[in-house]
Every structure is written in structure tokens, then in C-alpha cells.
Amino acid sequence: MKKKVMKVFTASDLAALSKVERLNLVNSCTGYKSANLIGTLSPEGHENVAVFSSITHLGSDPAMLGFIVRPTSVPRHTYQNIKATGLFTVNHITVVQMEAAHQTSAAYDYGVSEFDMTGLTPTYREGIAVPFVSGSPVQLLCRYLNEYPIHENNTIHVIAAIEAIYVEDTLVTPDGWLQLDRGDVVAINGLDGYARPTLQDRFAYARPKTPLKSLRPHAS
């Protein structure tokens, strides 16, 4: 078998790359990320929906998540709406939605609904003022809790409580785990690569084992 060659990019190499090459490399080198649409409503009633790949689990009791807001040197409508109303939704993106979801990253003017511009459909639930994304198999209602500035690159880590989880029942396994590939949920590789993961296996809770004998050859 031909030996695989590892290409090396040092910090100085990264600095020498063009902006686009550096963006693509650094955004994809950390692996697959969650692909979600955040739905918000402005105080004036303007609907907004935007794709995010930085949403992460923070804890299950209480249920919390976080996501990163890029520098606010330019308008960030999602962030502005969340700060104004305190509520937002997180919606998993499916294969059939991914092209429209990606288009929400375009810089539309304030007050222009990405729902209208992309063909995505908002849906509302009784007593909830913010829009969910119709057709998303996993939808979360979230409430703003706090934020932490990341001074090193002028981003903001937003912390939120998960107030409710709406999920297609075919995804829920007997132990409460969600098998996302049943819903054709996609992940993001870098900034613009969308992939549909497929479950390979699940494993039992890992507990310490007796160390196995090393399989590495002894040094001569």
C-alpha cells in the first residue's frame, strides 16, 4: 500500500495564504459541524432565518447550548433580534433544505425576510412569537441567557437555555437518543460543504478496562 503523504501548514504558511484559501482550510480542518437554521423575529415583526455551523451542546441539566456570533462591526440581524426579544429557534437542516439554507448566509438588508428570499417556510406554535422552520425534523425553542466576548477575535459566545424540543417521532429511539440520519439531517464541512452523515454504530457507556498489550513493535 502506498504510504500517505501528510501536507503541513504552519502558522506562517497560513498567514501567507490568500483570504479564501485560509478561510477554507481553517474552517474545514476541525471536521464536520452541526448545520442549523436560527429563526428570529425583530421587535418590528420582521422574520429572519440564518444558517449557523457553530451551535454546540453545553449541558443537559439544565439543557443549554451555545453558538458563536461573528464580529459585530457589521450588522448581525440574528444577534440583534435575540438581544431584543430574548427568544430564537434552532432548526436542523435536511438534504432537501440545504441549498435554500445556504442562501440565507447572503447579506440581505434589515427587514428582508430570508424565508421569502429562499423559499423556506416559517411555522409558528401557539404562544411562541418566534418562527420555526417548516420541514426541519428537529426544532428547538431557545431563550437567551448570557454572552461572553472572545477578545482574541472579537466574536461573541452566546449562551441559551433550551426551552422546548420538537422532534419527528421516527427519530426518537427507546432510550431517548435521536437517530438523525433517519431525518436526512446534514452536517457542514467548512463554510459551504454539506454532507449527510450515516450512523455506523452505537457503543455502550465506556468504562475503564484492563490495558491491552501494546501492538507497537519494540524499538530495535
N, C-alpha and C positions, 0 to 999 in steps of 0.2 A: 504494500500500500504506500502510495506517495505521501511523504511527510508534509503536513500542512505548515505553511509559512505564516507567521504572525507579523502583521504590519504594525509598526509602532508610531504613535503620535505623541510626542512630548508636549509640555506646556508651550514651549517656544514654537513647535510645529503648529499647534492650534492657533496661536497668535498670528502666524504667517498665512493662514488660510483665508480665503475670501469669506465674506459675511455669510453667504448662503451655504458654502461648504462646511463652515464651522457650526452653523445652526443645525444642519442635517446630521453631522457626525455626533455632536454632543447631545442632541435631543434623542437620538436613537441608541446611543451606546448603553443607556441604563436599562434597556429592554422594553417589553410591552407594558403599556399603561392602560388604565381604565378609560373608556370612551363614554362620555356623558354629555347630556344637554342640560344646562341650568336654565330654568324658566323663572322669570321675574315679572313684576308689574310695577310701573313707575307710579308715583303719587298722583300723576295726571291721568292714569289709566292706560298708559301705553304698554303693550305686551312686548316682552323681549325674550329671546332664547338664544343661547350661545354654547358652542362646543367647548368642553374643558377636558384635558387629559391629566390633570393634577389632583383629582379628588382621591383621597385616601382614607382608610379606616383609622380612627383614633382610639376607639374603645367601644365595648358592648354594654357596659353597665356603669354609668349611663351611656346610651347609644350616641356616639358622636362621630363626626367626620371633619375633614379639613380640606381646603384647596388653596391654591396659590393665585393671587391677583398680580398681574404684571405691573410694572411701574405706572403710576397714575399721572405721569407727565402728559399723557393724552387721555381723553375721556374713556372711562371704563363703565359702560352703562349697566352691566350686571352688578358690579360692585356698588355703584351709586344707588340702584334700586334696592339692593339688600340693606344698605345702611339706612335708607329712608323708610322702608316698610318692615324690615326685620325678618321677612319670610322669603323662601325660594324653594324650588323643586329641583330634584336631581333625577334624570331620566336616562336609562340605559339605551344606547343606540343599537339598532339592529342592522342586518345586512341591507335590507331594503331602504333604510333611512340614511345610510352613511353619506351618500352624495349630497343630499339636502343638508344633513348635519354639518358637513364640512363647509358648505357655503355660508353657514351662519358666522363663520370667522371673518367674513368680509366686513370692512369698516363702514357700516351703514350709519346714517345720521341719527341723532337722538330723535325718538318719536317714530322712527320707521320700524315696523314690526318684521323681524326675521321670519316669523310664521308666514306672513303674507308674501315675503320675497322668495321663500324656499319651497313652499307647498306643505310644510309641516303643519299639523293641525293642533291647536290648543284644546285642552279639555279642562273643565272645572268641576270641582266637587263641592257639595253643599257645605257652606260655612267656611270655605277656603278661598281666599282672594287671589291667589297666585295660580298661573296656568301650569298644568302638567302637559306632557307631550303624548298625544294620542298614538297608540300603537306600540309604545315602549312597554316591554314586558315587566320591567321593574321600575317603580316610580316612588321617590322618597319626598316627603314633606319635611323641610328643614327650617330651623329657627336660628338666626344669628346669635352667637354667644359672646364672641370676643375676637380680637385680631392682634397679631404680633408682627411688627415691622421687621423685615430682614434687611438690615442696613448694608450688608455686603453687596447687594444688587438692587436695592430699592424696591423689592417686592413685598407683598403682604400675605401672611398666612392667616386665612380666615377660619375660625373655629365655629362649628354649628352643631346643634342638637338635632337628632333625627326624631321628629315628632310622630311620624306615621310611615309605614311601609306598605305599598300596594304592589302585589306581585301576582302574575298569572299562576293559577294553582298547579299547572302541569310542571312548573319548575321546582316546586317545594317537595323535598324528599322527606321520609318519615322522621328523620332526626332534625328537621328544620333547615337543613342546608339547601342552598339554591343551586341547581344544576343549570348554569347559564347557557350552555350550548343548546339546550332544548328550546331556548327562545331566540336562537340565532344572534346572540349578543356579540358585538365586535369589540376588539381592542385596538389601540393606536400604537404604531411603531414610528417614533419620531414625531414629526408635525403633520404629516399628510399620508402616512401608510396605514391602511385599515386591514385588519386580519380577523378571521373568525376562528377562535380557539375551539378545540375539540377535547373533551375530557378523555384522559388516558387512564387514570386510576385514582382511587382514594385510598388513604392509608389510615390505620388506627393511630390513636394518640401515641406519640413517640415517648418511650421510657428508656432510661439508661440500660445498656446491655453490657455483657462481658466483652472486653475489647477483642476484636478478631486479630489473628496473627497477620502481621504486615505482609502484603503481597509484593512489596517493593524488593527488587533484587539487592543483595548485600553489596556494599562497595568493595571493590577489589583492592 
